[in-house]
Amino acid sequence: MNILSIESSCDESAISILEAKGGVKKTSFKILGNNIASQVKLHAQYGGVFPMMAKREHAKNLIPLLKKTLKEAKILYPVSGIEYLVSKKVKIILNREPELLEQFLEFIPTIQKPNIDAIAVTYGPGLEPALWVGINFAKALAIVWDIPVIPVNHMEGHILSALKKGGNKFSISNFQFPILSLLISGGHTELVLVKKWMNYKIIGETRDDAVGEAFDKVARMLNLPYPGGPQISKLAGSSRSKSGKTPGVKDTPTPEVEEDFDLFPPVKLPRPMINSGDFDFSFSGLKTAVLYLLRELGKLNNNQKIAIAKEFQDAATEVLTSKTMKAAKKFKVRTILVGGGVSANKQIRTTLIKAAKKEKINIHFPEKGLSVDNSIMIGMAGYFRFLSKSKKPNIRTLKACGNLKIGTTTL
């Protein structure tokens, strides 16, 4: 079957078309088309994502992305003869997205119904104004093309994203149950036990800040540009050149320093909840410890910034690795899947791989481009949802769920 997938949970608008075959034990996919429009540069000037701005950009981007993706998949065909009319239902659904409605009415009636069997769309978690744009777009297309909508939990997509290996053609078969998934992003830090697909149990989660959120906030304290996570990682892994500059990090002050000044002056930060006896996380205290340290030090030189970034990343990595491996041992898992934007952090990857190898556990990370929000993972999760033969949702009652948790449903 061919699945059109839509992602609009935060600041990436994405549309893919996947050809999916096979059953749950061995599933094969072919990416027929895939396009994404990132809003990172737009939001960077404000230091974070603004929900209503994200909503506006999604409304602007979805039709151009659909057009491009249908063309890539070679299923974009102009209507010959009389164009069909778009129903009043569609106009009502898209009433709150006037720019999207205008583009919809200009484009959709001019093409034939493409070879699409279902539409998978993210319905949570995420920013609700942004989620609604994707959901309403999916509903409108479903009515016009008379095909079903498959609601997808965004975090379920991140779990499956770690299993994609290879190019446009790939199979999902390189795993063993039970699976432990570590989901780390700007909004989530949680450990999820997977005994079978579509059956998820959260065994640990953050009690306050997500790890990605903590990275961004510490980066802001160090006057590093948004998004902060990659900047902290670059700074932590950098060394001072003779000119006093820090390679690869934007907007980093480069004051003169004495030659005998240690590159990494002594800095020690806490490892919150590392010995708590459960699998929960807390990163608010780690962030606050950085704040107090900065107040104590006053104006920082470049070497102190490097030392603080390095120690913060070391602390976060140590906690994530310790909790993950303890959970893996307790539940005797054979596969670890790591997903979410922070999974791209090189130090976290390297440390987790070494720890998993020591315990002879298979561990998988998303390929480049799939750690961020994307529609390929939504299409993959949508197909698994289809195979599970879940109750067909009523698209009239399908709604955005900003705080949706993995393993739960509001449908």
Legacy VTK file of the C-alpha trace (Angstrom):
# vtk DataFile Version 3.0
C-alpha trace
ASCII
DATASET POLYDATA
POINTS 411 float
0.000 0.000 0.000
1.028 3.610 -0.503
0.919 5.890 2.543
1.028 9.686 2.458
2.481 10.876 5.776
2.253 14.359 7.289
4.327 15.814 10.154
3.658 19.238 11.698
4.166 18.817 15.435
6.711 21.613 15.936
8.946 23.575 13.554
9.333 21.139 10.659
6.702 20.745 7.953
7.212 17.383 6.253
5.423 15.162 3.750
6.441 11.720 2.490
4.976 8.950 0.378
5.992 5.417 1.342
5.252 2.147 -0.383
4.836 -0.412 2.407
4.680 -4.206 2.182
4.844 -7.220 4.456
3.728 -8.078 7.961
4.801 -7.113 11.446
7.718 -9.575 11.606
9.295 -8.361 8.388
8.185 -5.123 6.814
9.660 -3.480 3.737
9.402 0.161 2.736
10.248 2.182 -0.336
10.423 5.969 -0.101
8.679 7.278 -3.217
8.930 10.927 -2.222
10.102 12.911 0.785
10.323 16.653 1.459
10.745 18.830 4.499
10.642 22.568 5.197
12.495 23.565 8.355
11.621 26.696 10.337
14.767 26.623 12.512
16.328 29.761 11.024
13.061 31.649 11.372
12.652 30.807 15.061
16.373 31.158 15.854
16.132 34.960 15.836
13.670 34.688 18.743
15.629 32.036 20.672
12.887 29.399 20.513
9.784 28.142 18.734
6.687 30.350 18.716
3.565 28.133 18.290
1.467 30.574 16.259
4.380 31.391 13.981
4.953 27.655 13.468
1.243 27.238 12.670
1.426 29.980 10.027
4.501 28.444 8.385
2.922 24.983 8.245
-0.120 26.438 6.511
2.186 28.099 4.004
4.370 25.037 3.378
2.095 21.984 3.155
0.655 22.398 -0.365
4.075 23.139 -1.976
5.522 20.126 -0.147
2.645 17.904 -1.282
3.041 19.044 -4.878
6.787 18.352 -4.808
6.370 14.962 -3.143
3.663 13.770 -5.550
5.925 14.788 -8.419
8.878 12.869 -6.932
6.663 9.803 -6.512
5.577 10.171 -10.158
1.892 10.191 -9.241
1.092 13.816 -9.980
-1.439 13.872 -12.844
-3.429 16.922 -13.986
-7.179 16.451 -14.278
-8.320 16.031 -17.855
-11.646 17.588 -18.639
-13.902 19.078 -15.987
-12.354 19.689 -12.580
-14.199 18.149 -9.623
-15.612 20.383 -6.928
-14.269 20.565 -3.380
-17.043 19.934 -0.851
-18.246 22.445 1.705
-16.901 20.113 4.432
-13.354 20.784 3.274
-13.891 24.541 3.386
-15.233 24.231 6.938
-12.298 22.060 8.045
-9.716 24.493 6.693
-11.610 27.612 7.722
-9.029 28.466 10.402
-6.125 28.107 7.965
-7.174 30.570 5.224
-3.804 30.520 3.439
-3.811 26.717 3.338
-7.446 26.705 2.179
-6.645 29.121 -0.635
-3.734 26.983 -1.855
-5.822 23.810 -1.413
-8.610 25.153 -3.624
-6.111 26.287 -6.248
-4.208 22.987 -6.455
-6.202 19.923 -5.350
-9.102 20.271 -7.858
-6.573 20.404 -10.715
-5.093 16.933 -10.129
-6.390 13.397 -10.321
-6.685 11.357 -7.161
-3.150 9.945 -6.705
-2.353 6.323 -5.961
-2.554 6.800 -2.194
-4.288 4.248 0.066
-4.154 6.040 3.414
-2.903 9.181 5.127
-0.788 8.947 8.294
-0.656 12.148 10.338
0.887 13.179 13.648
-1.820 14.038 16.180
0.407 14.446 19.246
2.419 15.205 21.236
3.573 18.630 20.101
2.447 22.230 19.775
-1.317 22.074 19.378
-1.652 25.020 16.934
0.972 23.358 14.719
-0.560 19.882 15.057
-3.988 21.157 14.029
-2.687 22.362 10.668
-1.411 18.904 9.720
-4.511 17.163 11.069
-6.934 19.433 9.232
-4.917 19.070 6.036
-5.093 15.275 6.372
-8.847 15.416 7.011
-9.446 17.597 3.952
-7.413 15.316 1.679
-9.160 12.239 3.102
-12.576 13.674 2.252
-11.580 14.691 -1.273
-9.794 11.426 -2.074
-12.082 9.159 0.009
-9.278 7.386 1.876
-8.730 6.678 5.594
-6.638 8.696 8.035
-4.258 6.892 10.408
-3.469 9.015 13.501
0.133 8.519 14.671
1.800 9.233 17.995
4.879 11.305 17.208
7.006 9.418 19.771
6.060 6.100 18.195
7.585 7.454 15.015
10.828 8.291 16.838
11.011 4.717 18.174
10.718 3.216 14.691
13.050 5.770 13.083
16.065 4.056 14.676
15.380 0.872 12.680
15.641 2.415 9.227
18.903 1.396 7.581
19.971 2.043 4.008
18.636 4.209 1.207
15.166 4.580 -0.242
14.480 0.836 0.058
14.739 -0.731 3.508
13.309 -3.478 5.684
12.444 -3.546 9.385
13.772 -6.869 10.639
16.979 -6.081 12.546
15.581 -6.229 16.093
14.693 -8.609 18.918
11.995 -8.181 21.544
11.828 -7.015 24.258
12.977 -3.579 23.117
13.963 -0.631 25.281
13.598 2.781 23.659
15.333 5.897 24.942
13.509 8.951 23.594
15.496 12.170 24.017
14.446 15.484 22.520
13.626 19.078 23.369
10.294 18.036 24.849
10.840 14.449 25.993
13.171 12.254 27.984
11.703 8.834 28.617
12.462 5.128 28.665
9.832 2.989 26.956
9.577 -0.806 27.179
8.287 -2.443 23.991
7.275 -6.112 24.272
5.573 -6.031 20.883
4.696 -3.340 18.344
1.866 -1.032 19.368
2.324 -2.124 22.996
4.318 0.478 24.925
4.965 1.091 28.616
6.823 4.121 29.968
9.144 2.857 32.712
10.961 6.135 33.294
10.602 9.789 32.327
11.819 13.244 33.272
10.205 14.840 36.284
10.917 18.347 35.008
13.019 19.526 32.042
13.664 17.292 29.060
17.357 16.802 28.295
17.106 18.745 25.024
15.405 21.605 26.836
18.255 21.634 29.377
20.837 21.746 26.563
19.060 24.735 25.014
18.735 26.606 28.316
22.397 26.087 29.253
23.419 27.221 25.770
21.388 30.397 26.305
23.200 30.988 29.601
26.500 30.715 27.723
25.252 33.149 25.029
25.318 30.491 22.338
22.872 30.705 19.405
19.661 28.685 19.049
19.257 25.747 18.717
21.586 25.305 21.674
22.117 21.547 21.761
24.458 21.317 18.757
26.324 24.421 19.951
26.969 22.915 23.399
28.225 19.746 21.711
30.604 21.690 19.451
31.892 23.789 22.312
32.366 20.761 24.582
34.420 18.990 21.937
36.502 21.979 20.880
39.966 23.151 21.914
41.423 26.650 21.948
43.650 27.621 19.047
46.608 29.966 19.512
44.391 32.872 18.542
42.035 32.041 21.388
39.200 31.123 19.005
36.935 28.142 19.449
36.592 26.284 16.131
33.111 25.563 14.803
31.123 27.552 17.361
29.291 30.677 16.307
29.204 33.837 18.392
31.714 32.521 20.929
33.747 35.257 22.674
37.479 34.928 22.106
39.215 36.945 24.844
42.934 36.841 25.329
44.051 34.230 27.849
47.371 33.423 29.442
49.339 30.562 27.911
49.571 28.679 31.213
45.810 28.857 31.846
44.368 25.321 31.898
42.195 24.607 28.861
39.595 22.928 31.059
39.697 24.541 34.527
38.185 22.326 37.262
34.385 22.268 36.972
32.124 19.734 38.660
28.370 19.475 38.156
25.869 17.035 39.764
24.507 13.865 38.144
20.830 14.232 39.172
18.989 11.041 40.211
21.759 8.772 38.919
21.402 6.586 42.030
17.670 7.104 42.632
16.810 3.424 42.259
14.210 4.079 39.568
14.395 5.026 35.888
13.170 8.608 36.127
15.260 11.629 35.154
15.642 15.226 36.344
17.605 17.885 34.485
16.277 21.037 36.122
18.782 20.763 38.982
21.673 20.290 36.559
20.613 23.402 34.674
20.299 25.346 37.936
23.770 24.200 39.019
25.162 25.740 35.836
23.308 28.981 36.597
24.790 29.188 40.123
28.251 28.421 38.771
27.972 31.219 36.230
26.908 33.670 38.934
29.922 32.634 40.998
32.401 32.971 38.138
31.106 36.250 36.733
32.405 37.180 33.293
33.664 34.055 31.532
36.674 33.617 29.336
36.536 31.217 26.437
38.260 28.366 28.282
35.736 28.488 31.112
32.894 28.273 28.612
34.486 25.186 27.093
34.911 23.592 30.525
31.299 24.253 31.554
29.886 22.955 28.257
32.038 19.829 28.512
31.069 19.081 32.118
27.366 19.695 31.427
27.415 17.319 28.455
29.396 14.738 30.463
26.844 14.895 33.292
23.831 14.522 30.979
25.495 11.673 29.074
26.413 9.815 32.246
22.875 9.987 33.633
21.229 8.923 30.353
23.631 6.005 29.888
23.434 4.804 33.486
19.631 4.795 33.598
19.297 3.171 30.169
21.691 0.326 30.914
20.171 -0.349 34.345
16.731 -0.611 32.725
18.103 -2.840 29.951
19.526 -5.244 32.518
16.407 -5.310 34.680
14.032 -6.040 31.789
16.527 -8.280 29.940
16.138 -6.406 26.669
17.911 -7.524 23.507
17.516 -4.308 21.524
17.857 -0.627 22.435
16.391 2.006 20.107
17.384 5.641 20.638
15.276 8.359 19.027
14.643 12.105 19.082
16.732 15.155 18.259
19.285 14.669 21.057
20.103 11.195 19.684
22.295 13.036 17.144
24.694 14.078 19.940
27.989 12.319 19.167
29.125 11.863 22.749
25.797 10.388 23.843
25.875 8.018 20.865
29.450 6.896 21.465
28.940 6.326 25.196
25.696 4.375 24.750
27.203 2.222 21.979
30.170 1.282 24.194
27.884 0.462 27.132
25.524 -1.639 24.988
28.405 -3.504 23.350
29.776 -4.409 26.773
26.418 -5.997 27.668
26.046 -7.604 24.196
22.868 -5.676 23.454
22.053 -4.452 19.941
21.600 -0.688 19.829
20.261 1.436 16.966
20.207 5.171 16.281
18.396 7.119 13.541
20.253 7.933 10.355
21.228 11.518 9.695
18.055 13.472 9.020
15.767 11.073 10.894
16.711 12.188 14.401
14.839 15.451 13.811
11.085 15.536 13.234
10.281 13.952 9.870
7.414 12.354 7.993
9.215 9.133 7.018
8.975 7.878 10.591
5.291 8.890 10.696
4.622 6.821 7.577
6.445 3.833 9.098
4.454 4.073 12.323
1.260 4.581 10.331
1.801 1.303 8.479
2.395 -0.592 11.717
-0.808 0.960 13.035
-2.578 -0.242 9.885
-1.206 -3.782 10.367
-2.421 -3.817 13.971
-5.951 -3.357 12.641
-6.698 -0.701 15.213
-10.236 0.617 15.313
-10.763 2.999 12.420
-10.915 6.532 13.880
-13.715 8.916 13.102
-11.987 11.822 11.367
-14.701 14.172 12.600
-13.573 13.594 16.195
-9.823 13.357 15.499
-8.115 16.184 17.376
-4.674 17.490 18.312
-3.322 16.192 21.631
-0.365 18.318 22.679
0.421 16.245 25.782
-0.223 12.809 24.293
1.877 10.053 25.891
3.258 6.976 24.195
1.082 3.938 24.914
-2.097 5.960 25.361
-4.783 7.061 22.954
-7.518 9.676 23.020
-9.314 8.393 19.943
LINES 1 412
411 0 1 2 3 4 5 6 7 8 9 10 11 12 13 14 15 16 17 18 19 20 21 22 23 24 25 26 27 28 29 30 31 32 33 34 35 36 37 38 39 40 41 42 43 44 45 46 47 48 49 50 51 52 53 54 55 56 57 58 59 60 61 62 63 64 65 66 67 68 69 70 71 72 73 74 75 76 77 78 79 80 81 82 83 84 85 86 87 88 89 90 91 92 93 94 95 96 97 98 99 100 101 102 103 104 105 106 107 108 109 110 111 112 113 114 115 116 117 118 119 120 121 122 123 124 125 126 127 128 129 130 131 132 133 134 135 136 137 138 139 140 141 142 143 144 145 146 147 148 149 150 151 152 153 154 155 156 157 158 159 160 161 162 163 164 165 166 167 168 169 170 171 172 173 174 175 176 177 178 179 180 181 182 183 184 185 186 187 188 189 190 191 192 193 194 195 196 197 198 199 200 201 202 203 204 205 206 207 208 209 210 211 212 213 214 215 216 217 218 219 220 221 222 223 224 225 226 227 228 229 230 231 232 233 234 235 236 237 238 239 240 241 242 243 244 245 246 247 248 249 250 251 252 253 254 255 256 257 258 259 260 261 262 263 264 265 266 267 268 269 270 271 272 273 274 275 276 277 278 279 280 281 282 283 284 285 286 287 288 289 290 291 292 293 294 295 296 297 298 299 300 301 302 303 304 305 306 307 308 309 310 311 312 313 314 315 316 317 318 319 320 321 322 323 324 325 326 327 328 329 330 331 332 333 334 335 336 337 338 339 340 341 342 343 344 345 346 347 348 349 350 351 352 353 354 355 356 357 358 359 360 361 362 363 364 365 366 367 368 369 370 371 372 373 374 375 376 377 378 379 380 381 382 383 384 385 386 387 388 389 390 391 392 393 394 395 396 397 398 399 400 401 402 403 404 405 406 407 408 409 410
